């Protein structure tokens, strides 16, 4: 998409799902992700990110978080909203 390769993408929901390894949590990785998110949001694409560890150890929570984002986008699509990390969505659901 643009200059970027997305891990997973739904054109119907303009939703990108990224599986992030450890390099994404280092300063340079965080900076690159911020730029990438900003550029893709200009195209109306929302990005949610999950750590590789969370995907491996909590796939049900990851799937629930993705479904929640899709449901929210169906109700009120907001292509310029700031993206959440998948872990934040999972934690928010656990607090409900």
N, CA, C and O atoms as a CHARMM CRD file, in Angstrom:
* protein
*
  384
    1    1 UNK  N      0.86100  -1.15500   0.00000 PROA 1      0.00000
    2    1 UNK  CA     0.00000   0.00000   0.00000 PROA 1      0.00000
    3    1 UNK  C      0.90900   1.21900   0.00000 PROA 1      0.00000
    4    1 UNK  O      1.68900   1.42200   0.93000 PROA 1      0.00000
    5    2 UNK  N      0.80800   2.00400  -1.01600 PROA 2      0.00000
    6    2 UNK  CA     1.74700   3.11800  -1.14000 PROA 2      0.00000
    7    2 UNK  C      3.15600   2.55600  -1.20000 PROA 2      0.00000
    8    2 UNK  O      3.44700   1.68900  -2.02300 PROA 2      0.00000
    9    3 UNK  N      4.01600   3.03800  -0.34700 PROA 3      0.00000
   10    3 UNK  CA     5.40100   2.54500  -0.27800 PROA 3      0.00000
   11    3 UNK  C      5.58500   1.43600   0.74800 PROA 3      0.00000
   12    3 UNK  O      6.71500   1.05100   1.04800 PROA 3      0.00000
   13    4 UNK  N      4.49900   0.92600   1.28300 PROA 4      0.00000
   14    4 UNK  CA     4.58600  -0.01400   2.39800 PROA 4      0.00000
   15    4 UNK  C      3.98100  -1.37500   2.06000 PROA 4      0.00000
   16    4 UNK  O      3.03900  -1.48600   1.27600 PROA 4      0.00000
   17    5 UNK  N      4.54800  -2.39200   2.67300 PROA 5      0.00000
   18    5 UNK  CA     3.99100  -3.73800   2.60600 PROA 5      0.00000
   19    5 UNK  C      3.30200  -3.98300   3.94800 PROA 5      0.00000
   20    5 UNK  O      3.91400  -3.84200   5.00700 PROA 5      0.00000
   21    6 UNK  N      2.03500  -4.34700   3.89000 PROA 6      0.00000
   22    6 UNK  CA     1.25900  -4.58600   5.10700 PROA 6      0.00000
   23    6 UNK  C      1.19200  -6.07700   5.37800 PROA 6      0.00000
   24    6 UNK  O      1.11900  -6.88200   4.45000 PROA 6      0.00000
   25    7 UNK  N      1.21900  -6.44300   6.65500 PROA 7      0.00000
   26    7 UNK  CA     1.11900  -7.86200   7.00100 PROA 7      0.00000
   27    7 UNK  C     -0.23500  -8.41400   6.56500 PROA 7      0.00000
   28    7 UNK  O     -0.30500  -9.44100   5.88900 PROA 7      0.00000
   29    8 UNK  N     -1.30500  -7.73000   6.95400 PROA 8      0.00000
   30    8 UNK  CA    -2.66300  -8.11700   6.57300 PROA 8      0.00000
   31    8 UNK  C     -3.43400  -6.84300   6.28700 PROA 8      0.00000
   32    8 UNK  O     -3.22900  -5.82300   6.94600 PROA 8      0.00000
   33    9 UNK  N     -4.32100  -6.90200   5.30200 PROA 9      0.00000
   34    9 UNK  CA    -5.08100  -5.70000   4.94100 PROA 9      0.00000
   35    9 UNK  C     -6.47700  -6.07800   4.45800 PROA 9      0.00000
   36    9 UNK  O     -6.64400  -7.00900   3.67100 PROA 9      0.00000
   37   10 UNK  N     -7.47300  -5.34500   4.94000 PROA 10     0.00000
   38   10 UNK  CA    -8.84200  -5.47300   4.46000 PROA 10     0.00000
   39   10 UNK  C     -9.19800  -4.19200   3.72600 PROA 10     0.00000
   40   10 UNK  O     -9.29300  -3.12700   4.33500 PROA 10     0.00000
   41   11 UNK  N     -9.39600  -4.29500   2.42000 PROA 11     0.00000
   42   11 UNK  CA    -9.78200  -3.10800   1.65200 PROA 11     0.00000
   43   11 UNK  C    -11.20400  -2.68100   1.99500 PROA 11     0.00000
   44   11 UNK  O    -11.53100  -1.49700   1.91700 PROA 11     0.00000
   45   12 UNK  N    -12.04600  -3.63000   2.37100 PROA 12     0.00000
   46   12 UNK  CA   -13.42900  -3.31400   2.72500 PROA 12     0.00000
   47   12 UNK  C    -13.48700  -2.37700   3.92800 PROA 12     0.00000
   48   12 UNK  O    -14.29500  -1.44800   3.95200 PROA 12     0.00000
   49   13 UNK  N    -12.63700  -2.61300   4.92200 PROA 13     0.00000
   50   13 UNK  CA   -12.64000  -1.81000   6.14800 PROA 13     0.00000
   51   13 UNK  C    -11.47500  -0.83900   6.22600 PROA 13     0.00000
   52   13 UNK  O    -11.34300  -0.09200   7.19500 PROA 13     0.00000
   53   14 UNK  N    -10.63200  -0.85200   5.20100 PROA 14     0.00000
   54   14 UNK  CA    -9.42200  -0.00900   5.20900 PROA 14     0.00000
   55   14 UNK  C     -8.68100  -0.19800   6.53400 PROA 14     0.00000
   56   14 UNK  O     -8.33400   0.75800   7.22700 PROA 14     0.00000
   57   15 UNK  N     -8.45800  -1.46500   6.85000 PROA 15     0.00000
   58   15 UNK  CA    -7.84800  -1.84300   8.12100 PROA 15     0.00000
   59   15 UNK  C     -6.60400  -2.68900   7.85900 PROA 15     0.00000
   60   15 UNK  O     -6.66100  -3.69900   7.15700 PROA 15     0.00000
   61   16 UNK  N     -5.49500  -2.26600   8.42500 PROA 16     0.00000
   62   16 UNK  CA    -4.24800  -3.02500   8.35000 PROA 16     0.00000
   63   16 UNK  C     -3.96700  -3.62800   9.71400 PROA 16     0.00000
   64   16 UNK  O     -4.14300  -2.98000  10.74600 PROA 16     0.00000
   65   17 UNK  N     -3.53000  -4.87500   9.70300 PROA 17     0.00000
   66   17 UNK  CA    -3.17700  -5.56500  10.93400 PROA 17     0.00000
   67   17 UNK  C     -1.70100  -5.92100  10.83600 PROA 17     0.00000
   68   17 UNK  O     -1.27400  -6.60700   9.90800 PROA 17     0.00000
   69   18 UNK  N     -0.94700  -5.45300  11.78900 PROA 18     0.00000
   70   18 UNK  CA     0.49500  -5.66100  11.78000 PROA 18     0.00000
   71   18 UNK  C      0.91300  -6.58600  12.91300 PROA 18     0.00000
   72   18 UNK  O      0.48600  -6.42100  14.05600 PROA 18     0.00000
   73   19 UNK  N      1.74300  -7.54800  12.58700 PROA 19     0.00000
   74   19 UNK  CA     2.33900  -8.45400  13.57500 PROA 19     0.00000
   75   19 UNK  C      3.75000  -7.95300  13.83300 PROA 19     0.00000
   76   19 UNK  O      4.62200  -8.05500  12.97100 PROA 19     0.00000
   77   20 UNK  N      3.96700  -7.41300  15.02100 PROA 20     0.00000
   78   20 UNK  CA     5.22400  -6.74200  15.33200 PROA 20     0.00000
   79   20 UNK  C      6.15900  -7.60500  16.16500 PROA 20     0.00000
   80   20 UNK  O      5.79000  -8.11000  17.22600 PROA 20     0.00000
   81   21 UNK  N      7.36500  -7.76100  15.66600 PROA 21     0.00000
   82   21 UNK  CA     8.42800  -8.42300  16.41500 PROA 21     0.00000
   83   21 UNK  C      9.13700  -7.41500  17.30100 PROA 21     0.00000
   84   21 UNK  O      8.75700  -6.24600  17.35800 PROA 21     0.00000
   85   22 UNK  N     10.15600  -7.87000  17.98100 PROA 22     0.00000
   86   22 UNK  CA    10.87400  -7.05500  18.96100 PROA 22     0.00000
   87   22 UNK  C     11.43800  -5.75800  18.42800 PROA 22     0.00000
   88   22 UNK  O     11.49700  -4.77000  19.16100 PROA 22     0.00000
   89   23 UNK  N     11.85700  -5.73000  17.16400 PROA 23     0.00000
   90   23 UNK  CA    12.45900  -4.51300  16.60800 PROA 23     0.00000
   91   23 UNK  C     11.47700  -3.34700  16.60000 PROA 23     0.00000
   92   23 UNK  O     11.90300  -2.19300  16.55700 PROA 23     0.00000
   93   24 UNK  N     10.19100  -3.61500  16.63800 PROA 24     0.00000
   94   24 UNK  CA     9.19300  -2.54600  16.62500 PROA 24     0.00000
   95   24 UNK  C      9.09400  -1.84600  17.97500 PROA 24     0.00000
   96   24 UNK  O      8.46900  -0.79000  18.07800 PROA 24     0.00000
   97   25 UNK  N      9.69400  -2.41000  18.99500 PROA 25     0.00000
   98   25 UNK  CA     9.62400  -1.82900  20.33400 PROA 25     0.00000
   99   25 UNK  C     10.89900  -1.07400  20.69700 PROA 25     0.00000
  100   25 UNK  O     11.00200  -0.50800  21.78500 PROA 25     0.00000
  101   26 UNK  N     11.85800  -1.06800  19.79200 PROA 26     0.00000
  102   26 UNK  CA    13.07100  -0.27300  19.97700 PROA 26     0.00000
  103   26 UNK  C     12.79900   1.12700  19.43400 PROA 26     0.00000
  104   26 UNK  O     11.87500   1.32300  18.64600 PROA 26     0.00000
  105   27 UNK  N     13.60700   2.10000  19.85800 PROA 27     0.00000
  106   27 UNK  CA    13.36200   3.49800  19.48100 PROA 27     0.00000
  107   27 UNK  C     13.25600   3.68800  17.97200 PROA 27     0.00000
  108   27 UNK  O     12.32600   4.34100  17.49900 PROA 27     0.00000
  109   28 UNK  N     14.18700   3.13200  17.21600 PROA 28     0.00000
  110   28 UNK  CA    14.16200   3.33100  15.76100 PROA 28     0.00000
  111   28 UNK  C     12.94100   2.66300  15.13700 PROA 28     0.00000
  112   28 UNK  O     12.35900   3.19500  14.19100 PROA 28     0.00000
  113   29 UNK  N     12.55200   1.50700  15.65700 PROA 29     0.00000
  114   29 UNK  CA    11.36300   0.82000  15.16100 PROA 29     0.00000
  115   29 UNK  C     10.09400   1.60500  15.46100 PROA 29     0.00000
  116   29 UNK  O      9.20100   1.70100  14.61900 PROA 29     0.00000
  117   30 UNK  N     10.01800   2.16600  16.66500 PROA 30     0.00000
  118   30 UNK  CA     8.86500   2.97500  17.04400 PROA 30     0.00000
  119   30 UNK  C      8.73900   4.18900  16.12400 PROA 30     0.00000
  120   30 UNK  O      7.64400   4.53500  15.68100 PROA 30     0.00000
  121   31 UNK  N      9.87200   4.82700  15.84400 PROA 31     0.00000
  122   31 UNK  CA     9.88000   6.01000  14.98700 PROA 31     0.00000
  123   31 UNK  C      9.40100   5.66100  13.57200 PROA 31     0.00000
  124   31 UNK  O      8.57900   6.37200  12.99400 PROA 31     0.00000
  125   32 UNK  N      9.91900   4.56700  13.02900 PROA 32     0.00000
  126   32 UNK  CA     9.49500   4.12500  11.69000 PROA 32     0.00000
  127   32 UNK  C      8.01000   3.79900  11.66900 PROA 32     0.00000
  128   32 UNK  O      7.31000   4.13300  10.71300 PROA 32     0.00000
  129   33 UNK  N      7.52300   3.13900  12.73300 PROA 33     0.00000
  130   33 UNK  CA     6.10400   2.80000  12.80200 PROA 33     0.00000
  131   33 UNK  C      5.23600   4.05500  12.86900 PROA 33     0.00000
  132   33 UNK  O      4.16400   4.09500  12.26500 PROA 33     0.00000
  133   34 UNK  N      5.68000   5.06800  13.58900 PROA 34     0.00000
  134   34 UNK  CA     4.92600   6.32100  13.67300 PROA 34     0.00000
  135   34 UNK  C      4.80100   6.96600  12.30200 PROA 34     0.00000
  136   34 UNK  O      3.72500   7.42400  11.91700 PROA 34     0.00000
  137   35 UNK  N      5.89900   6.99800  11.57400 PROA 35     0.00000
  138   35 UNK  CA     5.88500   7.58100  10.22000 PROA 35     0.00000
  139   35 UNK  C      4.97200   6.77600   9.30800 PROA 35     0.00000
  140   35 UNK  O      4.15500   7.33400   8.57600 PROA 35     0.00000
  141   36 UNK  N      5.11800   5.47800   9.36100 PROA 36     0.00000
  142   36 UNK  CA     4.30400   4.56900   8.54500 PROA 36     0.00000
  143   36 UNK  C      2.81600   4.75600   8.85000 PROA 36     0.00000
  144   36 UNK  O      1.99700   4.85000   7.93600 PROA 36     0.00000
  145   37 UNK  N      2.47300   4.81000  10.13800 PROA 37     0.00000
  146   37 UNK  CA     1.08000   4.99200  10.54600 PROA 37     0.00000
  147   37 UNK  C      0.54300   6.32300  10.04300 PROA 37     0.00000
  148   37 UNK  O     -0.57600   6.39100   9.53500 PROA 37     0.00000
  149   38 UNK  N      1.32600   7.36500  10.18000 PROA 38     0.00000
  150   38 UNK  CA     0.90300   8.69900   9.73500 PROA 38     0.00000
  151   38 UNK  C      0.64700   8.70600   8.22500 PROA 38     0.00000
  152   38 UNK  O     -0.36300   9.24400   7.77000 PROA 38     0.00000
  153   39 UNK  N      1.54200   8.12100   7.46100 PROA 39     0.00000
  154   39 UNK  CA     1.40500   8.09700   6.00600 PROA 39     0.00000
  155   39 UNK  C      0.19700   7.27000   5.56500 PROA 39     0.00000
  156   39 UNK  O     -0.55200   7.68000   4.67900 PROA 39     0.00000
  157   40 UNK  N      0.01600   6.12300   6.18000 PROA 40     0.00000
  158   40 UNK  CA    -1.11700   5.27100   5.80700 PROA 40     0.00000
  159   40 UNK  C     -2.44700   5.88000   6.24900 PROA 40     0.00000
  160   40 UNK  O     -3.46600   5.68600   5.58700 PROA 40     0.00000
  161   41 UNK  N     -2.44400   6.61100   7.35800 PROA 41     0.00000
  162   41 UNK  CA    -3.68500   7.24500   7.80800 PROA 41     0.00000
  163   41 UNK  C     -4.13500   8.31800   6.81400 PROA 41     0.00000
  164   41 UNK  O     -5.32900   8.59700   6.70100 PROA 41     0.00000
  165   42 UNK  N     -3.19300   8.91300   6.10100 PROA 42     0.00000
  166   42 UNK  CA    -3.54800   9.87700   5.05500 PROA 42     0.00000
  167   42 UNK  C     -4.35900   9.21400   3.94900 PROA 42     0.00000
  168   42 UNK  O     -5.10700   9.88100   3.23500 PROA 42     0.00000
  169   43 UNK  N     -4.20900   7.89600   3.81000 PROA 43     0.00000
  170   43 UNK  CA    -4.97100   7.12800   2.82900 PROA 43     0.00000
  171   43 UNK  C     -6.25700   6.56600   3.43300 PROA 43     0.00000
  172   43 UNK  O     -6.99100   5.82900   2.77400 PROA 43     0.00000
  173   44 UNK  N     -6.52400   6.92300   4.69700 PROA 44     0.00000
  174   44 UNK  CA    -7.72600   6.45500   5.37700 PROA 44     0.00000
  175   44 UNK  C     -7.58500   5.06200   5.95300 PROA 44     0.00000
  176   44 UNK  O     -8.58400   4.42800   6.29100 PROA 44     0.00000
  177   45 UNK  N     -6.35000   4.57400   6.07000 PROA 45     0.00000
  178   45 UNK  CA    -6.10800   3.22600   6.56900 PROA 45     0.00000
  179   45 UNK  C     -5.80900   3.27400   8.05800 PROA 45     0.00000
  180   45 UNK  O     -4.91900   4.00000   8.50000 PROA 45     0.00000
  181   46 UNK  N     -6.55700   2.49800   8.82500 PROA 46     0.00000
  182   46 UNK  CA    -6.30300   2.35300  10.25300 PROA 46     0.00000
  183   46 UNK  C     -5.39000   1.14800  10.44400 PROA 46     0.00000
  184   46 UNK  O     -5.54200   0.13000   9.76900 PROA 46     0.00000
  185   47 UNK  N     -4.45400   1.27100  11.35800 PROA 47     0.00000
  186   47 UNK  CA    -3.52400   0.17000  11.64200 PROA 47     0.00000
  187   47 UNK  C     -3.71200  -0.25600  13.09200 PROA 47     0.00000
  188   47 UNK  O     -3.74900   0.57100  14.00200 PROA 47     0.00000
  189   48 UNK  N     -3.82800  -1.55600  13.28300 PROA 48     0.00000
  190   48 UNK  CA    -3.74700  -2.09000  14.63400 PROA 48     0.00000
  191   48 UNK  C     -2.56700  -3.04300  14.66800 PROA 48     0.00000
  192   48 UNK  O     -2.31300  -3.78400  13.72000 PROA 48     0.00000
  193   49 UNK  N     -1.86000  -3.00500  15.77500 PROA 49     0.00000
  194   49 UNK  CA    -0.62500  -3.77400  15.90500 PROA 49     0.00000
  195   49 UNK  C     -0.72300  -4.75600  17.06800 PROA 49     0.00000
  196   49 UNK  O     -1.29800  -4.47000  18.11700 PROA 49     0.00000
  197   50 UNK  N     -0.14100  -5.91200  16.83400 PROA 50     0.00000
  198   50 UNK  CA    -0.06300  -6.93800  17.86800 PROA 50     0.00000
  199   50 UNK  C      1.36800  -7.43200  17.92600 PROA 50     0.00000
  200   50 UNK  O      2.04100  -7.55000  16.90100 PROA 50     0.00000
  201   51 UNK  N      1.82400  -7.71800  19.12500 PROA 51     0.00000
  202   51 UNK  CA     3.15600  -8.30600  19.24600 PROA 51     0.00000
  203   51 UNK  C      3.09000  -9.75400  18.77700 PROA 51     0.00000
  204   51 UNK  O      2.05500 -10.41000  18.89700 PROA 51     0.00000
  205   52 UNK  N      4.18800 -10.23700  18.25100 PROA 52     0.00000
  206   52 UNK  CA     4.27300 -11.64300  17.85100 PROA 52     0.00000
  207   52 UNK  C      3.93100 -12.55200  19.02900 PROA 52     0.00000
  208   52 UNK  O      3.26600 -13.57500  18.86300 PROA 52     0.00000
  209   53 UNK  N      4.38600 -12.17400  20.20200 PROA 53     0.00000
  210   53 UNK  CA     4.15400 -12.98500  21.40100 PROA 53     0.00000
  211   53 UNK  C      2.66800 -13.06400  21.71100 PROA 53     0.00000
  212   53 UNK  O      2.15600 -14.13300  22.04300 PROA 53     0.00000
  213   54 UNK  N      1.96700 -11.92800  21.60500 PROA 54     0.00000
  214   54 UNK  CA     0.53200 -11.94300  21.87300 PROA 54     0.00000
  215   54 UNK  C     -0.20100 -12.79100  20.84200 PROA 54     0.00000
  216   54 UNK  O     -1.15000 -13.49600  21.18500 PROA 54     0.00000
  217   55 UNK  N      0.22100 -12.73100  19.60300 PROA 55     0.00000
  218   55 UNK  CA    -0.40400 -13.55000  18.56000 PROA 55     0.00000
  219   55 UNK  C     -0.20300 -15.03200  18.86500 PROA 55     0.00000
  220   55 UNK  O     -1.12700 -15.83100  18.71000 PROA 55     0.00000
  221   56 UNK  N      0.98600 -15.39400  19.29200 PROA 56     0.00000
  222   56 UNK  CA     1.27400 -16.79800  19.58400 PROA 56     0.00000
  223   56 UNK  C      0.58900 -17.29600  20.85600 PROA 56     0.00000
  224   56 UNK  O      0.14900 -18.44300  20.92200 PROA 56     0.00000
  225   57 UNK  N      0.50400 -16.43000  21.85900 PROA 57     0.00000
  226   57 UNK  CA     0.01000 -16.86000  23.16800 PROA 57     0.00000
  227   57 UNK  C     -1.44100 -16.48400  23.46600 PROA 57     0.00000
  228   57 UNK  O     -2.03600 -17.00300  24.41000 PROA 57     0.00000
  229   58 UNK  N     -2.00400 -15.59000  22.67200 PROA 58     0.00000
  230   58 UNK  CA    -3.34900 -15.10200  22.96800 PROA 58     0.00000
  231   58 UNK  C     -4.11600 -14.83500  21.67700 PROA 58     0.00000
  232   58 UNK  O     -4.67400 -13.75100  21.50400 PROA 58     0.00000
  233   59 UNK  N     -4.15000 -15.79700  20.77800 PROA 59     0.00000
  234   59 UNK  CA    -4.78600 -15.59000  19.47700 PROA 59     0.00000
  235   59 UNK  C     -6.27000 -15.27300  19.61500 PROA 59     0.00000
  236   59 UNK  O     -6.81000 -14.50700  18.81700 PROA 59     0.00000
  237   60 UNK  N     -6.93900 -15.84800  20.61300 PROA 60     0.00000
  238   60 UNK  CA    -8.36800 -15.54900  20.79400 PROA 60     0.00000
  239   60 UNK  C     -8.57600 -14.07500  21.14000 PROA 60     0.00000
  240   60 UNK  O     -9.48600 -13.43200  20.61600 PROA 60     0.00000
  241   61 UNK  N     -7.72700 -13.54200  22.02500 PROA 61     0.00000
  242   61 UNK  CA    -7.81300 -12.12700  22.37200 PROA 61     0.00000
  243   61 UNK  C     -7.51200 -11.23900  21.18300 PROA 61     0.00000
  244   61 UNK  O     -8.14300 -10.19800  20.99600 PROA 61     0.00000
  245   62 UNK  N     -6.54300 -11.65500  20.37900 PROA 62     0.00000
  246   62 UNK  CA    -6.19000 -10.90200  19.17200 PROA 62     0.00000
  247   62 UNK  C     -7.38900 -10.87900  18.22300 PROA 62     0.00000
  248   62 UNK  O     -7.74200  -9.82500  17.69500 PROA 62     0.00000
  249   63 UNK  N     -8.00900 -12.02500  18.00800 PROA 63     0.00000
  250   63 UNK  CA    -9.17300 -12.09800  17.11900 PROA 63     0.00000
  251   63 UNK  C    -10.32200 -11.24300  17.64400 PROA 63     0.00000
  252   63 UNK  O    -10.98600 -10.55000  16.87200 PROA 63     0.00000
  253   64 UNK  N    -10.55700 -11.29000  18.94600 PROA 64     0.00000
  254   64 UNK  CA   -11.61200 -10.46000  19.54200 PROA 64     0.00000
  255   64 UNK  C    -11.32900  -8.97800  19.31600 PROA 64     0.00000
  256   64 UNK  O    -12.23500  -8.20800  19.00000 PROA 64     0.00000
  257   65 UNK  N    -10.07000  -8.58600  19.47800 PROA 65     0.00000
  258   65 UNK  CA    -9.69800  -7.18400  19.28900 PROA 65     0.00000
  259   65 UNK  C     -9.93300  -6.75600  17.84000 PROA 65     0.00000
  260   65 UNK  O    -10.41200  -5.65000  17.58700 PROA 65     0.00000
  261   66 UNK  N     -9.60000  -7.61800  16.90300 PROA 66     0.00000
  262   66 UNK  CA    -9.80600  -7.30100  15.48600 PROA 66     0.00000
  263   66 UNK  C    -11.29100  -7.16300  15.18800 PROA 66     0.00000
  264   66 UNK  O    -11.70100  -6.22600  14.50300 PROA 66     0.00000
  265   67 UNK  N    -12.09400  -8.07800  15.69100 PROA 67     0.00000
  266   67 UNK  CA   -13.54800  -8.01100  15.48000 PROA 67     0.00000
  267   67 UNK  C    -14.10700  -6.71500  16.07400 PROA 67     0.00000
  268   67 UNK  O    -14.96100  -6.07400  15.46000 PROA 67     0.00000
  269   68 UNK  N    -13.63900  -6.32900  17.24400 PROA 68     0.00000
  270   68 UNK  CA   -14.09600  -5.08400  17.87800 PROA 68     0.00000
  271   68 UNK  C    -13.79500  -3.88400  16.99100 PROA 68     0.00000
  272   68 UNK  O    -14.65200  -3.02200  16.79600 PROA 68     0.00000
  273   69 UNK  N    -12.58600  -3.82600  16.45800 PROA 69     0.00000
  274   69 UNK  CA   -12.21500  -2.70400  15.59000 PROA 69     0.00000
  275   69 UNK  C    -13.09200  -2.69700  14.33800 PROA 69     0.00000
  276   69 UNK  O    -13.56100  -1.63900  13.91700 PROA 69     0.00000
  277   70 UNK  N    -13.31400  -3.85900  13.74500 PROA 70     0.00000
  278   70 UNK  CA   -14.16000  -3.93100  12.55000 PROA 70     0.00000
  279   70 UNK  C    -15.58200  -3.48100  12.87500 PROA 70     0.00000
  280   70 UNK  O    -16.17700  -2.71800  12.11300 PROA 70     0.00000
  281   71 UNK  N    -16.12500  -3.93600  13.98100 PROA 71     0.00000
  282   71 UNK  CA   -17.47900  -3.52700  14.37100 PROA 71     0.00000
  283   71 UNK  C    -17.55900  -2.01900  14.56700 PROA 71     0.00000
  284   71 UNK  O    -18.52900  -1.38700  14.15000 PROA 71     0.00000
  285   72 UNK  N    -16.54000  -1.44200  15.20000 PROA 72     0.00000
  286   72 UNK  CA   -16.51700   0.01000  15.40900 PROA 72     0.00000
  287   72 UNK  C    -16.41100   0.76000  14.09000 PROA 72     0.00000
  288   72 UNK  O    -17.01900   1.81800  13.92600 PROA 72     0.00000
  289   73 UNK  N    -15.65000   0.22500  13.15500 PROA 73     0.00000
  290   73 UNK  CA   -15.51400   0.88000  11.84900 PROA 73     0.00000
  291   73 UNK  C    -16.82000   0.79100  11.05500 PROA 73     0.00000
  292   73 UNK  O    -17.11800   1.68600  10.26400 PROA 73     0.00000
  293   74 UNK  N    -17.59000  -0.25900  11.25200 PROA 74     0.00000
  294   74 UNK  CA   -18.89200  -0.37200  10.58800 PROA 74     0.00000
  295   74 UNK  C    -19.83400   0.70800  11.08800 PROA 74     0.00000
  296   74 UNK  O    -20.59300   1.28900  10.31200 PROA 74     0.00000
  297   75 UNK  N    -19.78300   0.98000  12.39900 PROA 75     0.00000
  298   75 UNK  CA   -20.67500   1.94800  13.02200 PROA 75     0.00000
  299   75 UNK  C    -20.26700   3.37400  12.66900 PROA 75     0.00000
  300   75 UNK  O    -21.08900   4.17000  12.21600 PROA 75     0.00000
  301   76 UNK  N    -19.00400   3.68400  12.88000 PROA 76     0.00000
  302   76 UNK  CA   -18.54000   5.05200  12.63900 PROA 76     0.00000
  303   76 UNK  C    -17.10600   5.02200  12.13000 PROA 76     0.00000
  304   76 UNK  O    -16.16800   5.17800  12.91200 PROA 76     0.00000
  305   77 UNK  N    -16.92900   4.82400  10.84100 PROA 77     0.00000
  306   77 UNK  CA   -15.56800   4.79600  10.30900 PROA 77     0.00000
  307   77 UNK  C    -14.87100   6.13200  10.54300 PROA 77     0.00000
  308   77 UNK  O    -15.41600   7.19600  10.24600 PROA 77     0.00000
  309   78 UNK  N    -13.67400   6.05600  11.07400 PROA 78     0.00000
  310   78 UNK  CA   -12.89400   7.27400  11.33300 PROA 78     0.00000
  311   78 UNK  C    -11.48000   7.06400  10.82000 PROA 78     0.00000
  312   78 UNK  O    -10.58600   6.70900  11.58800 PROA 78     0.00000
  313   79 UNK  N    -11.27300   7.28000   9.53200 PROA 79     0.00000
  314   79 UNK  CA    -9.97900   6.96700   8.93500 PROA 79     0.00000
  315   79 UNK  C     -8.82000   7.78000   9.47700 PROA 79     0.00000
  316   79 UNK  O     -7.66800   7.38500   9.30300 PROA 79     0.00000
  317   80 UNK  N     -9.08400   8.89600  10.12500 PROA 80     0.00000
  318   80 UNK  CA    -7.97900   9.71500  10.60900 PROA 80     0.00000
  319   80 UNK  C     -7.76700   9.58500  12.10700 PROA 80     0.00000
  320   80 UNK  O     -6.99900  10.35200  12.68900 PROA 80     0.00000
  321   81 UNK  N     -8.43700   8.62500  12.74500 PROA 81     0.00000
  322   81 UNK  CA    -8.23900   8.44000  14.17800 PROA 81     0.00000
  323   81 UNK  C     -6.87900   7.82500  14.43800 PROA 81     0.00000
  324   81 UNK  O     -6.32000   7.14100  13.58000 PROA 81     0.00000
  325   82 UNK  N     -6.35200   8.07100  15.62200 PROA 82     0.00000
  326   82 UNK  CA    -5.04500   7.52000  15.95100 PROA 82     0.00000
  327   82 UNK  C     -5.17300   6.02400  16.19700 PROA 82     0.00000
  328   82 UNK  O     -6.13400   5.58400  16.82800 PROA 82     0.00000
  329   83 UNK  N     -4.22700   5.24000  15.71200 PROA 83     0.00000
  330   83 UNK  CA    -4.32800   3.78900  15.84000 PROA 83     0.00000
  331   83 UNK  C     -4.04000   3.31000  17.24700 PROA 83     0.00000
  332   83 UNK  O     -3.28700   3.93600  17.99300 PROA 83     0.00000
  333   84 UNK  N     -4.65300   2.18700  17.59700 PROA 84     0.00000
  334   84 UNK  CA    -4.37600   1.55300  18.87400 PROA 84     0.00000
  335   84 UNK  C     -3.50900   0.33400  18.61700 PROA 84     0.00000
  336   84 UNK  O     -3.60800  -0.30500  17.56900 PROA 84     0.00000
  337   85 UNK  N     -2.67800   0.02600  19.56300 PROA 85     0.00000
  338   85 UNK  CA    -1.97500  -1.24500  19.50200 PROA 85     0.00000
  339   85 UNK  C     -2.97000  -2.31300  19.91100 PROA 85     0.00000
  340   85 UNK  O     -3.82700  -2.06800  20.75900 PROA 85     0.00000
  341   86 UNK  N     -2.87100  -3.46000  19.33800 PROA 86     0.00000
  342   86 UNK  CA    -3.78700  -4.54600  19.64300 PROA 86     0.00000
  343   86 UNK  C     -3.84300  -4.85900  21.11500 PROA 86     0.00000
  344   86 UNK  O     -4.90000  -5.19400  21.65000 PROA 86     0.00000
  345   87 UNK  N     -2.68400  -4.74900  21.78000 PROA 87     0.00000
  346   87 UNK  CA    -2.64200  -5.04400  23.20400 PROA 87     0.00000
  347   87 UNK  C     -3.53700  -4.09500  23.98500 PROA 87     0.00000
  348   87 UNK  O     -4.14000  -4.50500  24.97700 PROA 87     0.00000
  349   88 UNK  N     -3.64300  -2.82500  23.56300 PROA 88     0.00000
  350   88 UNK  CA    -4.48400  -1.85000  24.24200 PROA 88     0.00000
  351   88 UNK  C     -5.94800  -2.24000  24.10600 PROA 88     0.00000
  352   88 UNK  O     -6.72200  -2.08400  25.05100 PROA 88     0.00000
  353   89 UNK  N     -6.32900  -2.74100  22.95400 PROA 89     0.00000
  354   89 UNK  CA    -7.70600  -3.15200  22.73100 PROA 89     0.00000
  355   89 UNK  C     -8.02800  -4.35100  23.61100 PROA 89     0.00000
  356   89 UNK  O     -9.08900  -4.40400  24.23400 PROA 89     0.00000
  357   90 UNK  N     -7.11600  -5.30800  23.66100 PROA 90     0.00000
  358   90 UNK  CA    -7.31800  -6.50400  24.47900 PROA 90     0.00000
  359   90 UNK  C     -7.46500  -6.10900  25.94300 PROA 90     0.00000
  360   90 UNK  O     -8.36300  -6.60400  26.62500 PROA 90     0.00000
  361   91 UNK  N     -6.60700  -5.23600  26.43400 PROA 91     0.00000
  362   91 UNK  CA    -6.67700  -4.79700  27.82400 PROA 91     0.00000
  363   91 UNK  C     -7.99000  -4.07600  28.10000 PROA 91     0.00000
  364   91 UNK  O     -8.60400  -4.28900  29.14600 PROA 91     0.00000
  365   92 UNK  N     -8.42700  -3.22700  27.17600 PROA 92     0.00000
  366   92 UNK  CA    -9.66900  -2.50300  27.36700 PROA 92     0.00000
  367   92 UNK  C    -10.85300  -3.45700  27.44800 PROA 92     0.00000
  368   92 UNK  O    -11.76000  -3.25000  28.25300 PROA 92     0.00000
  369   93 UNK  N    -10.85300  -4.49400  26.62900 PROA 93     0.00000
  370   93 UNK  CA   -11.93900  -5.48400  26.65700 PROA 93     0.00000
  371   93 UNK  C    -11.92500  -6.25900  27.97900 PROA 93     0.00000
  372   93 UNK  O    -12.98600  -6.59200  28.50800 PROA 93     0.00000
  373   94 UNK  N    -10.74600  -6.54500  28.51100 PROA 94     0.00000
  374   94 UNK  CA   -10.64900  -7.27600  29.76200 PROA 94     0.00000
  375   94 UNK  C    -11.20700  -6.47100  30.91900 PROA 94     0.00000
  376   94 UNK  O    -11.71700  -7.04000  31.88500 PROA 94     0.00000
  377   95 UNK  N    -11.11400  -5.12600  30.82800 PROA 95     0.00000
  378   95 UNK  CA   -11.58900  -4.25900  31.89400 PROA 95     0.00000
  379   95 UNK  C    -13.10100  -4.10200  31.88000 PROA 95     0.00000
  380   95 UNK  O    -13.67500  -3.64000  32.86600 PROA 95     0.00000
  381   96 UNK  N    -13.76100  -4.47400  30.78600 PROA 96     0.00000
  382   96 UNK  CA   -15.22500  -4.33300  30.68500 PROA 96     0.00000
  383   96 UNK  C    -15.94400  -5.31500  31.56200 PROA 96     0.00000
  384   96 UNK  O    -17.17400  -5.32800  31.59400 PROA 96     0.00000
